[in-house]
Structure formats: structure tokens, C-alpha cells
């Protein structure tokens, strides 16, 4: 196992998701401290990790000589905190969504490049072994040209009052769509949503994407749904791939329709993909980038591309 004890980070924010980042970086031997403004959460961290320094706020963490900060704070704070950290010479891991505005995301990515800092966004599904396998498989060309990707993220979930289901659920799927399509240039976004529970806050959203190279995608998400359905379907020239995130299976369907519109079906097969915790892989990747100065898979520009689609779709949801 790689020794990460020389790469140290401070996690800022130890709430519902931040505590998972704290656990993983601590298990990897890379946690130098935790900054958390809420006294109860800070006390819980101090009890669970008595060997770790806790800080009362972001400014205290920023003033340390630890060279990397992990931001797991509310999304509206991401731009300000990430920019302050970069300006202080820190490398930064920021949870999704990177920012709420494309212009802010672009500013962060440009500034990180200019300063030679590592900027990584928490697009967790890119580190899911099944998605990584699909990305590599599609890149091999065995399935032919990738034409279309459809994702579903549906469940009876936690309903939020400060953001809609699109901003809550979709960043993961937008990042996956871009990754599996080979990061094409966006051409057009269209979206529709339904606000059932609260006026102005969409509970169901469907977004269609078209790219300049002719590829397309559709993203469906809902937190007001009777079944838990999380899947990614890839339509390629020679094959179709289905990732069932609930069952953790990847199925290759040897099916396609040729140029003469003839149907071909040579059956299907389930691929064995090694199971491992995506968040651990993501944290390891950030630490590897700190050590080697390599560009993260989910770097700042990946964050810009995702936020651009999130923001463009939101314009339709606002009507």
C-alpha cells in the first residue's frame, strides 16, 4: 500500500459528507486536521479522532502550513473558499458542485493553472470502478463509436429546500456522461422539470444534451420516486453497455442496428468488476496528485464543464 503520510490535508467541513472525507483521509494517514464551525460536530471529530487537530473555522486552517485543503462546505461557499485557498498557495479538493456559476468555476480553474496548484473536484462516480472500467472499455474501441448515454438517478430521497434535485443529484451523472463520451464540446442543452412539493424547487428533472460531434445524452433525476433506480446506459455502434449502480453490475449487450436498419443481437454478458470504495480511490488520487503534481482526472476544467451544463439546464427550469 502506498504511504501517504507525507501528503497532508485539512478537511474543512465535517457534516454529512465531510465526515466521510475525514474518515478516508485519516485511514490513509494523510489527515492533518479538521476545520468545523459547529461546536457539536467539532466535538464529535475530536472524540473520534483524538490524534487530530481541530480548528474552529476556515481562516484558522488557512493560516497553517499544511499545503492542501479539502472543502466539504455548502456549495454557495465553494468559490470564495477555494479562491482564498489557492491564493494562499494551497492545493484544493472541492466537493461537487465546484461552484454555482460557470464564470466562477472558470476563474478557479484559470487561477489554479496560473499558480501551478492542484485543483480537484469531488466527482465521485468517476472513481467508481465500474465507471472507470466502462471508460477504458469504450476508449479501446471494442464497442465502436459512442453515440448516446442515458442516466437515471431516482429514489424517494431527502428533499431539500435550498436546491432542486438537479443540483443535488445531477453533478455526478453530468460528470459521467462527459467522461464516457470522451469530453466533447457542448452544443445545446434543453431541460424540463416538475415542482410537486415546493413551488420553484423541481423534484423531477429531465435534461437532454447535444454535442458538437453529434453525440447526445439524457439525464433523469428525481427524489420523489417509489423505486431506487440508478443506472447508466451507453449506446455505441457495435454494442450497448448497462451499468446498474444498485446491483453493481456492468452488462455488455452485443446488440446494434446497422446502416440498413437491420437488427443484430448476439446476446449479452455480465462483466466482473472488482469492488472497492470509490471515495477511498478518489482520496488516494488526490494524494497521488499532490505528490506527483499530475492533473487530476476530475480537475478544475472538468468542474467547469459540469457546472456549465448544470447552469444552462437551470435556465430552462426557471422558465
ZADO-1210 file (C-alpha; in nm, 4 decimals, padded with zeros to 6 digits):
<atoms>
<atom x="00.0000" y="00.0000" z="00.0000" code="UNK" pos="1"/>
<atom x="00.1247" y="00.3490" z="-00.0856" code="UNK" pos="2"/>
<atom x="00.2473" y="00.5547" z="00.2074" code="UNK" pos="3"/>
<atom x="00.0514" y="00.8817" z="00.2111" code="UNK" pos="4"/>
<atom x="00.1793" y="01.0116" z="00.5440" code="UNK" pos="5"/>
<atom x="00.3930" y="01.2774" z="00.3709" code="UNK" pos="6"/>
<atom x="00.0913" y="01.4233" z="00.1895" code="UNK" pos="7"/>
<atom x="-00.1166" y="01.6059" z="00.4488" code="UNK" pos="8"/>
<atom x="-00.4583" y="01.7699" z="00.4171" code="UNK" pos="9"/>
<atom x="-00.7016" y="01.9613" z="00.6347" code="UNK" pos="10"/>
<atom x="-01.0695" y="01.8843" z="00.5759" code="UNK" pos="11"/>
<atom x="-01.2926" y="02.1911" z="00.6026" code="UNK" pos="12"/>
<atom x="-01.6467" y="02.0880" z="00.6949" code="UNK" pos="13"/>
<atom x="-01.7301" y="01.7701" z="00.8877" code="UNK" pos="14"/>
<atom x="-02.1031" y="01.7429" z="00.8192" code="UNK" pos="15"/>
<atom x="-02.2958" y="01.4645" z="00.6465" code="UNK" pos="16"/>
<atom x="-02.0449" y="01.4187" z="00.3656" code="UNK" pos="17"/>
<atom x="-01.7405" y="01.5847" z="00.5139" code="UNK" pos="18"/>
<atom x="-01.7197" y="01.3202" z="00.7875" code="UNK" pos="19"/>
<atom x="-01.6683" y="01.0570" z="00.5171" code="UNK" pos="20"/>
<atom x="-01.3768" y="01.2514" z="00.3731" code="UNK" pos="21"/>
<atom x="-01.2361" y="01.2884" z="00.7261" code="UNK" pos="22"/>
<atom x="-01.2575" y="00.9117" z="00.7780" code="UNK" pos="23"/>
<atom x="-01.0894" y="00.8256" z="00.4494" code="UNK" pos="24"/>
<atom x="-00.8037" y="01.0730" z="00.4732" code="UNK" pos="25"/>
<atom x="-00.7464" y="00.9653" z="00.8336" code="UNK" pos="26"/>
<atom x="-00.7384" y="00.5978" z="00.7345" code="UNK" pos="27"/>
<atom x="-00.4840" y="00.6854" z="00.4658" code="UNK" pos="28"/>
<atom x="-00.2628" y="00.8552" z="00.7238" code="UNK" pos="29"/>
<atom x="-00.2942" y="01.1929" z="00.5500" code="UNK" pos="30"/>
<atom x="-00.5264" y="01.3889" z="00.7801" code="UNK" pos="31"/>
<atom x="-00.3537" y="01.6818" z="00.9473" code="UNK" pos="32"/>
<atom x="-00.6652" y="01.8461" z="01.0857" code="UNK" pos="33"/>
<atom x="-01.0344" y="01.9259" z="01.0571" code="UNK" pos="34"/>
<atom x="-01.1929" y="02.2721" z="01.0481" code="UNK" pos="35"/>
<atom x="-01.5563" y="02.2794" z="01.1594" code="UNK" pos="36"/>
<atom x="-01.7504" y="02.5811" z="01.2863" code="UNK" pos="37"/>
<atom x="-02.0304" y="02.3827" z="01.4528" code="UNK" pos="38"/>
<atom x="-01.9259" y="02.3037" z="01.8146" code="UNK" pos="39"/>
<atom x="-02.1149" y="01.9735" z="01.8266" code="UNK" pos="40"/>
<atom x="-01.9614" y="01.8406" z="01.5061" code="UNK" pos="41"/>
<atom x="-01.6175" y="01.9632" z="01.6078" code="UNK" pos="42"/>
<atom x="-01.6514" y="01.7870" z="01.9432" code="UNK" pos="43"/>
<atom x="-01.7553" y="01.4650" z="01.7722" code="UNK" pos="44"/>
<atom x="-01.4473" y="01.4780" z="01.5496" code="UNK" pos="45"/>
<atom x="-01.2213" y="01.5416" z="01.8488" code="UNK" pos="46"/>
<atom x="-01.3728" y="01.2410" z="02.0287" code="UNK" pos="47"/>
<atom x="-01.3476" y="01.0069" z="01.7301" code="UNK" pos="48"/>
<atom x="-01.0004" y="01.1225" z="01.6236" code="UNK" pos="49"/>
<atom x="-00.8195" y="01.2362" z="01.9385" code="UNK" pos="50"/>
<atom x="-00.4901" y="01.2474" z="01.7476" code="UNK" pos="51"/>
<atom x="-00.6196" y="01.5101" z="01.5024" code="UNK" pos="52"/>
<atom x="-00.6061" y="01.8879" z="01.5468" code="UNK" pos="53"/>
<atom x="-00.9416" y="02.0667" z="01.5122" code="UNK" pos="54"/>
<atom x="-00.9930" y="02.4267" z="01.4021" code="UNK" pos="55"/>
<atom x="-01.2922" y="02.6499" z="01.4678" code="UNK" pos="56"/>
<atom x="-01.3078" y="02.7998" z="01.1188" code="UNK" pos="57"/>
<atom x="-01.1664" y="02.8090" z="00.7670" code="UNK" pos="58"/>
<atom x="-00.9362" y="03.1024" z="00.8400" code="UNK" pos="59"/>
<atom x="-00.7594" y="02.9063" z="01.1125" code="UNK" pos="60"/>
<atom x="-00.6983" y="02.6175" z="00.8722" code="UNK" pos="61"/>
<atom x="-00.5822" y="02.8587" z="00.6014" code="UNK" pos="62"/>
<atom x="-00.3204" y="03.0046" z="00.8371" code="UNK" pos="63"/>
<atom x="-00.1473" y="02.6687" z="00.8919" code="UNK" pos="64"/>
<atom x="00.1499" y="02.5415" z="00.6943" code="UNK" pos="65"/>
<atom x="-00.0495" y="02.2404" z="00.5666" code="UNK" pos="66"/>
<atom x="-00.0340" y="02.2703" z="00.1890" code="UNK" pos="67"/>
<atom x="-00.3712" y="02.1173" z="00.0872" code="UNK" pos="68"/>
<atom x="-00.7303" y="02.1846" z="00.1888" code="UNK" pos="69"/>
<atom x="-01.0346" y="01.9631" z="00.1257" code="UNK" pos="70"/>
<atom x="-01.3554" y="02.1695" z="00.1093" code="UNK" pos="71"/>
<atom x="-01.6777" y="01.9941" z="00.2115" code="UNK" pos="72"/>
<atom x="-01.8756" y="02.3071" z="00.2893" code="UNK" pos="73"/>
<atom x="-02.2114" y="02.4173" z="00.1420" code="UNK" pos="74"/>
<atom x="-02.1959" y="02.4771" z="-00.2341" code="UNK" pos="75"/>
<atom x="-02.2530" y="02.8562" z="-00.2162" code="UNK" pos="76"/>
<atom x="-01.9240" y="02.8884" z="-00.0211" code="UNK" pos="77"/>
<atom x="-01.7090" y="02.6861" z="-00.2627" code="UNK" pos="78"/>
<atom x="-01.5918" y="02.9679" z="-00.4876" code="UNK" pos="79"/>
<atom x="-01.4874" y="03.2063" z="-00.2117" code="UNK" pos="80"/>
<atom x="-01.3130" y="02.9431" z="-00.0015" code="UNK" pos="81"/>
<atom x="-01.1399" y="02.7697" z="-00.2925" code="UNK" pos="82"/>
<atom x="-01.0128" y="03.1003" z="-00.4322" code="UNK" pos="83"/>
<atom x="-00.8824" y="03.2046" z="-00.0903" code="UNK" pos="84"/>
<atom x="-00.7048" y="02.8703" z="-00.0509" code="UNK" pos="85"/>
<atom x="-00.5467" y="02.8899" z="-00.3968" code="UNK" pos="86"/>
<atom x="-00.4395" y="03.2490" z="-00.3317" code="UNK" pos="87"/>
<atom x="-00.2709" y="03.1298" z="-00.0121" code="UNK" pos="88"/>
<atom x="-00.0691" y="02.8786" z="-00.2134" code="UNK" pos="89"/>
<atom x="-00.2731" y="02.5733" z="-00.1164" code="UNK" pos="90"/>
<atom x="-00.3748" y="02.2794" z="-00.3328" code="UNK" pos="91"/>
<atom x="-00.7514" y="02.2297" z="-00.3198" code="UNK" pos="92"/>
<atom x="-01.0025" y="01.9466" z="-00.3344" code="UNK" pos="93"/>
<atom x="-01.3554" y="02.0892" z="-00.3539" code="UNK" pos="94"/>
<atom x="-01.6741" y="01.8867" z="-00.3322" code="UNK" pos="95"/>
<atom x="-01.9356" y="01.8932" z="-00.6080" code="UNK" pos="96"/>
<atom x="-02.0757" y="02.1118" z="-00.7416" code="UNK" pos="97"/>
<atom x="-01.7498" y="02.3000" z="-00.7849" code="UNK" pos="98"/>
<atom x="-01.9366" y="02.6328" z="-00.7882" code="UNK" pos="99"/>
<atom x="-02.2860" y="02.7536" z="-00.8720" code="UNK" pos="100"/>
<atom x="-02.1768" y="02.9711" z="-01.1669" code="UNK" pos="101"/>
<atom x="-01.9707" y="02.8790" z="-01.4730" code="UNK" pos="102"/>
<atom x="-01.7788" y="03.2075" z="-01.4626" code="UNK" pos="103"/>
<atom x="-01.6705" y="03.1361" z="-01.1048" code="UNK" pos="104"/>
<atom x="-01.5666" y="02.7799" z="-01.1919" code="UNK" pos="105"/>
<atom x="-01.3630" y="02.9076" z="-01.4872" code="UNK" pos="106"/>
<atom x="-01.1944" y="03.1668" z="-01.2662" code="UNK" pos="107"/>
<atom x="-01.0867" y="02.8961" z="-01.0237" code="UNK" pos="108"/>
<atom x="-00.9541" y="02.6678" z="-01.2979" code="UNK" pos="109"/>
<atom x="-00.7620" y="02.9521" z="-01.4649" code="UNK" pos="110"/>
<atom x="-00.6161" y="03.0742" z="-01.1360" code="UNK" pos="111"/>
<atom x="-00.5104" y="02.7226" z="-01.0313" code="UNK" pos="112"/>
<atom x="-00.3318" y="02.6762" z="-01.3646" code="UNK" pos="113"/>
<atom x="-00.1644" y="03.0156" z="-01.3364" code="UNK" pos="114"/>
<atom x="-00.0437" y="02.9435" z="-00.9828" code="UNK" pos="115"/>
<atom x="00.0604" y="02.5850" z="-01.0584" code="UNK" pos="116"/>
<atom x="-00.1755" y="02.4474" z="-00.7917" code="UNK" pos="117"/>
<atom x="-00.3671" y="02.1211" z="-00.7892" code="UNK" pos="118"/>
<atom x="-00.7431" y="02.1795" z="-00.8132" code="UNK" pos="119"/>
<atom x="-00.9634" y="01.8703" z="-00.7970" code="UNK" pos="120"/>
<atom x="-01.3429" y="01.8404" z="-00.7873" code="UNK" pos="121"/>
<atom x="-01.5270" y="01.5646" z="-00.5981" code="UNK" pos="122"/>
<atom x="-01.6956" y="01.3963" z="-00.8944" code="UNK" pos="123"/>
<atom x="-01.7118" y="01.0683" z="-00.7060" code="UNK" pos="124"/>
<atom x="-01.8578" y="00.8464" z="-00.9784" code="UNK" pos="125"/>
<atom x="-01.5527" y="00.8976" z="-01.1983" code="UNK" pos="126"/>
<atom x="-01.3678" y="00.6895" z="-00.9360" code="UNK" pos="127"/>
<atom x="-01.6310" y="00.4172" z="-00.9231" code="UNK" pos="128"/>
<atom x="-01.4510" y="00.1049" z="-01.0564" code="UNK" pos="129"/>
<atom x="-01.7427" y="00.0150" z="-01.2846" code="UNK" pos="130"/>
<atom x="-01.7424" y="00.3592" z="-01.4481" code="UNK" pos="131"/>
<atom x="-01.3637" y="00.3505" z="-01.4799" code="UNK" pos="132"/>
<atom x="-01.3891" y="00.0078" z="-01.6480" code="UNK" pos="133"/>
<atom x="-01.6552" y="00.1362" z="-01.8896" code="UNK" pos="134"/>
<atom x="-01.4463" y="00.4425" z="-01.9751" code="UNK" pos="135"/>
<atom x="-01.1414" y="00.2277" z="-02.0565" code="UNK" pos="136"/>
<atom x="-01.3501" y="-00.0278" z="-02.2466" code="UNK" pos="137"/>
<atom x="-01.5141" y="00.2373" z="-02.4626" code="UNK" pos="138"/>
<atom x="-01.1759" y="00.4006" z="-02.5250" code="UNK" pos="139"/>
<atom x="-01.0487" y="00.0669" z="-02.6594" code="UNK" pos="140"/>
<atom x="-01.2941" y="00.0926" z="-02.9488" code="UNK" pos="141"/>
<atom x="-01.4415" y="-00.2546" z="-02.8999" code="UNK" pos="142"/>
<atom x="-01.7950" y="-00.1132" z="-02.8765" code="UNK" pos="143"/>
<atom x="-01.7469" y="00.1194" z="-03.1721" code="UNK" pos="144"/>
<atom x="-01.8170" y="00.4908" z="-03.1683" code="UNK" pos="145"/>
<atom x="-02.0146" y="00.6009" z="-02.8628" code="UNK" pos="146"/>
<atom x="-02.3378" y="00.7621" z="-02.9800" code="UNK" pos="147"/>
<atom x="-02.5513" y="00.8278" z="-02.6719" code="UNK" pos="148"/>
<atom x="-02.5555" y="00.7975" z="-02.2913" code="UNK" pos="149"/>
<atom x="-02.8653" y="00.7928" z="-02.0698" code="UNK" pos="150"/>
<atom x="-02.8514" y="00.8088" z="-01.6897" code="UNK" pos="151"/>
<atom x="-03.1174" y="00.7627" z="-01.4229" code="UNK" pos="152"/>
<atom x="-03.0870" y="00.8670" z="-01.0574" code="UNK" pos="153"/>
<atom x="-03.4275" y="00.8173" z="-00.8987" code="UNK" pos="154"/>
<atom x="-03.5344" y="00.7442" z="-00.5412" code="UNK" pos="155"/>
<atom x="-03.7531" y="00.8576" z="-00.2543" code="UNK" pos="156"/>
<atom x="-03.4789" y="01.0721" z="-00.1091" code="UNK" pos="157"/>
<atom x="-03.4064" y="01.3669" z="00.1140" code="UNK" pos="158"/>
<atom x="-03.5921" y="01.6705" z="-00.0197" code="UNK" pos="159"/>
<atom x="-03.4006" y="01.9944" z="00.0117" code="UNK" pos="160"/>
<atom x="-03.5333" y="02.3461" z="00.0419" code="UNK" pos="161"/>
<atom x="-03.2230" y="02.5362" z="-00.0741" code="UNK" pos="162"/>
<atom x="-03.1595" y="02.3497" z="-00.4031" code="UNK" pos="163"/>
<atom x="-03.3554" y="02.1396" z="-00.6508" code="UNK" pos="164"/>
<atom x="-03.2961" y="01.7739" z="-00.7392" code="UNK" pos="165"/>
<atom x="-03.0967" y="01.8759" z="-01.0463" code="UNK" pos="166"/>
<atom x="-02.8229" y="02.0468" z="-00.8450" code="UNK" pos="167"/>
<atom x="-02.8408" y="01.7824" z="-00.5727" code="UNK" pos="168"/>
<atom x="-02.8300" y="01.4636" z="-00.7828" code="UNK" pos="169"/>
<atom x="-02.7090" y="01.5502" z="-01.1320" code="UNK" pos="170"/>
<atom x="-02.3446" y="01.6658" z="-01.0906" code="UNK" pos="171"/>
<atom x="-02.2363" y="01.3006" z="-01.0622" code="UNK" pos="172"/>
<atom x="-02.4214" y="01.1995" z="-01.3758" code="UNK" pos="173"/>
<atom x="-02.3133" y="01.5015" z="-01.5794" code="UNK" pos="174"/>
<atom x="-01.9505" y="01.4182" z="-01.4996" code="UNK" pos="175"/>
<atom x="-02.0050" y="01.0545" z="-01.6027" code="UNK" pos="176"/>
<atom x="-02.1774" y="01.1485" z="-01.9290" code="UNK" pos="177"/>
<atom x="-01.8889" y="01.3768" z="-02.0268" code="UNK" pos="178"/>
<atom x="-01.6328" y="01.1143" z="-01.9281" code="UNK" pos="179"/>
<atom x="-01.7915" y="00.8263" z="-02.1216" code="UNK" pos="180"/>
<atom x="-01.8463" y="01.0423" z="-02.4301" code="UNK" pos="181"/>
<atom x="-01.4808" y="01.1486" z="-02.4302" code="UNK" pos="182"/>
<atom x="-01.5369" y="01.5052" z="-02.3029" code="UNK" pos="183"/>
<atom x="-01.6957" y="01.6502" z="-02.6192" code="UNK" pos="184"/>
<atom x="-01.7774" y="02.0170" z="-02.6722" code="UNK" pos="185"/>
<atom x="-02.1298" y="02.1112" z="-02.5675" code="UNK" pos="186"/>
<atom x="-02.3656" y="02.2351" z="-02.8379" code="UNK" pos="187"/>
<atom x="-02.7132" y="02.2525" z="-02.6853" code="UNK" pos="188"/>
<atom x="-02.8932" y="02.1938" z="-02.3564" code="UNK" pos="189"/>
<atom x="-03.2678" y="02.1581" z="-02.3052" code="UNK" pos="190"/>
<atom x="-03.4464" y="02.0701" z="-01.9824" code="UNK" pos="191"/>
<atom x="-03.7817" y="02.0283" z="-01.8184" code="UNK" pos="192"/>
<atom x="-03.8729" y="01.9819" z="-01.4557" code="UNK" pos="193"/>
<atom x="-04.1708" y="01.9450" z="-01.2242" code="UNK" pos="194"/>
<atom x="-04.2003" y="02.1102" z="-00.8832" code="UNK" pos="195"/>
<atom x="-04.4503" y="01.8943" z="-00.6948" code="UNK" pos="196"/>
<atom x="-04.3715" y="01.9515" z="-00.3288" code="UNK" pos="197"/>
<atom x="-04.2465" y="02.3118" z="-00.3186" code="UNK" pos="198"/>
<atom x="-04.3039" y="02.5959" z="-00.5655" code="UNK" pos="199"/>
<atom x="-03.9950" y="02.6668" z="-00.7704" code="UNK" pos="200"/>
<atom x="-03.7932" y="02.3668" z="-00.6484" code="UNK" pos="201"/>
<atom x="-03.8006" y="02.0859" z="-00.9058" code="UNK" pos="202"/>
<atom x="-03.8451" y="01.7307" z="-00.7769" code="UNK" pos="203"/>
<atom x="-03.8250" y="01.5639" z="-01.1212" code="UNK" pos="204"/>
<atom x="-03.5857" y="01.6806" z="-01.3919" code="UNK" pos="205"/>
<atom x="-03.5057" y="01.5533" z="-01.7415" code="UNK" pos="206"/>
<atom x="-03.2201" y="01.7118" z="-01.9353" code="UNK" pos="207"/>
<atom x="-03.1198" y="01.6478" z="-02.2961" code="UNK" pos="208"/>
<atom x="-02.7690" y="01.7290" z="-02.4185" code="UNK" pos="209"/>
<atom x="-02.6313" y="01.7564" z="-02.7693" code="UNK" pos="210"/>
<atom x="-02.2632" y="01.7884" z="-02.8508" code="UNK" pos="211"/>
<atom x="-02.0802" y="01.9368" z="-03.1466" code="UNK" pos="212"/>
<atom x="-01.9603" y="01.5965" z="-03.2706" code="UNK" pos="213"/>
<atom x="-02.3178" y="01.4627" z="-03.2960" code="UNK" pos="214"/>
<atom x="-02.3190" y="01.2680" z="-02.9695" code="UNK" pos="215"/>
<atom x="-02.6127" y="01.3070" z="-02.7322" code="UNK" pos="216"/>
<atom x="-02.7167" y="01.2294" z="-02.3755" code="UNK" pos="217"/>
<atom x="-03.0157" y="01.2357" z="-02.1445" code="UNK" pos="218"/>
<atom x="-03.0077" y="01.2737" z="-01.7657" code="UNK" pos="219"/>
<atom x="-03.3092" y="01.1878" z="-01.5488" code="UNK" pos="220"/>
<atom x="-03.3232" y="01.2550" z="-01.1755" code="UNK" pos="221"/>
<atom x="-03.5898" y="01.2575" z="-00.9036" code="UNK" pos="222"/>
<atom x="-03.6045" y="01.2464" z="-00.5259" code="UNK" pos="223"/>
<atom x="-03.9800" y="01.1779" z="-00.5293" code="UNK" pos="224"/>
<atom x="-03.9898" y="00.8299" z="-00.6780" code="UNK" pos="225"/>
<atom x="-04.1115" y="00.4958" z="-00.5363" code="UNK" pos="226"/>
<atom x="-03.8132" y="00.2876" z="-00.6522" code="UNK" pos="227"/>
<atom x="-03.4394" y="00.3322" z="-00.6213" code="UNK" pos="228"/>
<atom x="-03.3062" y="00.3320" z="-00.9750" code="UNK" pos="229"/>
<atom x="-02.9504" y="00.4332" z="-01.0592" code="UNK" pos="230"/>
<atom x="-02.8223" y="00.3324" z="-01.3986" code="UNK" pos="231"/>
<atom x="-02.6047" y="00.4384" z="-01.6905" code="UNK" pos="232"/>
<atom x="-02.6804" y="00.3119" z="-02.0424" code="UNK" pos="233"/>
<atom x="-02.4314" y="00.3592" z="-02.3265" code="UNK" pos="234"/>
<atom x="-02.5403" y="00.3176" z="-02.6879" code="UNK" pos="235"/>
<atom x="-02.2466" y="00.2565" z="-02.9239" code="UNK" pos="236"/>
<atom x="-02.2220" y="00.1473" z="-03.2860" code="UNK" pos="237"/>
<atom x="-02.1479" y="-00.2195" z="-03.2141" code="UNK" pos="238"/>
<atom x="-02.2600" y="-00.2751" z="-02.8543" code="UNK" pos="239"/>
<atom x="-02.4633" y="-00.1357" z="-02.5669" code="UNK" pos="240"/>
<atom x="-02.3411" y="-00.1174" z="-02.2061" code="UNK" pos="241"/>
<atom x="-02.5629" y="-00.1035" z="-01.8973" code="UNK" pos="242"/>
<atom x="-02.4296" y="-00.0171" z="-01.5525" code="UNK" pos="243"/>
<atom x="-02.6756" y="-00.0931" z="-01.2732" code="UNK" pos="244"/>
<atom x="-02.5422" y="00.1084" z="-00.9802" code="UNK" pos="245"/>
<atom x="-02.7830" y="-00.0544" z="-00.7346" code="UNK" pos="246"/>
<atom x="-02.6829" y="-00.4106" z="-00.8248" code="UNK" pos="247"/>
<atom x="-02.3242" y="-00.3060" z="-00.9063" code="UNK" pos="248"/>
<atom x="-02.3228" y="-00.4902" z="-01.2380" code="UNK" pos="249"/>
<atom x="-02.1992" y="-00.3985" z="-01.5849" code="UNK" pos="250"/>
<atom x="-02.3633" y="-00.5819" z="-01.8745" code="UNK" pos="251"/>
<atom x="-02.2385" y="-00.5767" z="-02.2323" code="UNK" pos="252"/>
<atom x="-02.5202" y="-00.6261" z="-02.4814" code="UNK" pos="253"/>
<atom x="-02.3872" y="-00.7435" z="-02.8172" code="UNK" pos="254"/>
<atom x="-02.6682" y="-00.5674" z="-02.9974" code="UNK" pos="255"/>
<atom x="-02.6827" y="-00.2958" z="-03.2593" code="UNK" pos="256"/>
<atom x="-02.8731" y="-00.1674" z="-03.5618" code="UNK" pos="257"/>
<atom x="-02.6719" y="-00.1382" z="-03.8827" code="UNK" pos="258"/>
<atom x="-02.6803" y="00.1293" z="-04.1528" code="UNK" pos="259"/>
<atom x="-02.9557" y="-00.0610" z="-04.3357" code="UNK" pos="260"/>
<atom x="-03.1620" y="-00.0554" z="-04.0138" code="UNK" pos="261"/>
<atom x="-03.1197" y="-00.4298" z="-03.9631" code="UNK" pos="262"/>
<atom x="-03.1301" y="-00.5569" z="-03.6053" code="UNK" pos="263"/>
<atom x="-02.8378" y="-00.7642" z="-03.4710" code="UNK" pos="264"/>
<atom x="-02.8457" y="-00.9492" z="-03.1369" code="UNK" pos="265"/>
<atom x="-02.5627" y="-01.1787" z="-03.0264" code="UNK" pos="266"/>
<atom x="-02.6636" y="-01.1980" z="-02.6614" code="UNK" pos="267"/>
<atom x="-02.5154" y="-01.0340" z="-02.3552" code="UNK" pos="268"/>
<atom x="-02.2554" y="-01.0890" z="-02.0848" code="UNK" pos="269"/>
<atom x="-02.2026" y="-00.9584" z="-01.7331" code="UNK" pos="270"/>
<atom x="-01.8568" y="-00.8185" z="-01.6642" code="UNK" pos="271"/>
<atom x="-01.6784" y="-00.8881" z="-01.3375" code="UNK" pos="272"/>
<atom x="-01.5540" y="-00.5583" z="-01.1946" code="UNK" pos="273"/>
<atom x="-01.3518" y="-00.5584" z="-00.8747" code="UNK" pos="274"/>
<atom x="-01.5426" y="-00.3977" z="-00.5883" code="UNK" pos="275"/>
<atom x="-01.3746" y="-00.1165" z="-00.3964" code="UNK" pos="276"/>
<atom x="-01.4820" y="00.2036" z="-00.2260" code="UNK" pos="277"/>
<atom x="-01.4907" y="00.4921" z="-00.4780" code="UNK" pos="278"/>
<atom x="-01.4345" y="00.7552" z="-00.2091" code="UNK" pos="279"/>
<atom x="-01.1152" y="00.5867" z="-00.0955" code="UNK" pos="280"/>
<atom x="-00.9928" y="00.5731" z="-00.4563" code="UNK" pos="281"/>
<atom x="-01.0843" y="00.9403" z="-00.5021" code="UNK" pos="282"/>
<atom x="-00.8952" y="01.0441" z="-00.1888" code="UNK" pos="283"/>
<atom x="-00.5938" y="00.8359" z="-00.2926" code="UNK" pos="284"/>
<atom x="-00.5990" y="01.0014" z="-00.6345" code="UNK" pos="285"/>
<atom x="-00.5893" y="01.3487" z="-00.4782" code="UNK" pos="286"/>
<atom x="-00.2957" y="01.2487" z="-00.2611" code="UNK" pos="287"/>
<atom x="-00.1167" y="01.0978" z="-00.5629" code="UNK" pos="288"/>
<atom x="-00.1682" y="01.4268" z="-00.7486" code="UNK" pos="289"/>
<atom x="-00.0238" y="01.6202" z="-00.4547" code="UNK" pos="290"/>
<atom x="00.2856" y="01.4016" z="-00.4714" code="UNK" pos="291"/>
<atom x="00.3409" y="01.3826" z="-00.8481" code="UNK" pos="292"/>
<atom x="00.1787" y="01.7172" z="-00.9483" code="UNK" pos="293"/>
<atom x="-00.0193" y="01.5326" z="-01.2153" code="UNK" pos="294"/>
<atom x="-00.3516" y="01.6710" z="-01.3359" code="UNK" pos="295"/>
<atom x="-00.6454" y="01.5090" z="-01.1519" code="UNK" pos="296"/>
<atom x="-00.8966" y="01.3110" z="-01.3539" code="UNK" pos="297"/>
<atom x="-01.1650" y="01.5452" z="-01.2171" code="UNK" pos="298"/>
<atom x="-00.9617" y="01.8629" z="-01.2441" code="UNK" pos="299"/>
<atom x="-01.0843" y="02.2205" z="-01.2400" code="UNK" pos="300"/>
<atom x="-01.1694" y="02.2188" z="-01.6113" code="UNK" pos="301"/>
<atom x="-01.3782" y="01.9056" z="-01.5647" code="UNK" pos="302"/>
<atom x="-01.5570" y="02.1041" z="-01.2936" code="UNK" pos="303"/>
<atom x="-01.6126" y="02.3936" z="-01.5359" code="UNK" pos="304"/>
<atom x="-01.7692" y="02.1642" z="-01.7975" code="UNK" pos="305"/>
<atom x="-02.0058" y="02.0135" z="-01.5405" code="UNK" pos="306"/>
<atom x="-02.1122" y="02.3489" z="-01.3927" code="UNK" pos="307"/>
<atom x="-02.1750" y="02.4883" z="-01.7420" code="UNK" pos="308"/>
<atom x="-02.4295" y="02.2129" z="-01.8103" code="UNK" pos="309"/>
<atom x="-02.5840" y="02.2481" z="-01.4647" code="UNK" pos="310"/>
<atom x="-02.6252" y="02.6224" z="-01.5110" code="UNK" pos="311"/>
<atom x="-02.7576" y="02.6018" z="-01.8689" code="UNK" pos="312"/>
<atom x="-03.0205" y="02.3449" z="-01.7694" code="UNK" pos="313"/>
<atom x="-03.1223" y="02.5574" z="-01.4700" code="UNK" pos="314"/>
<atom x="-03.2224" y="02.8388" z="-01.7071" code="UNK" pos="315"/>
<atom x="-03.4916" y="02.6121" z="-01.8522" code="UNK" pos="316"/>
<atom x="-03.6093" y="02.5065" z="-01.5057" code="UNK" pos="317"/>
<atom x="-03.6541" y="02.8702" z="-01.4080" code="UNK" pos="318"/>
<atom x="-03.8719" y="02.9110" z="-01.7160" code="UNK" pos="319"/>
</atoms>
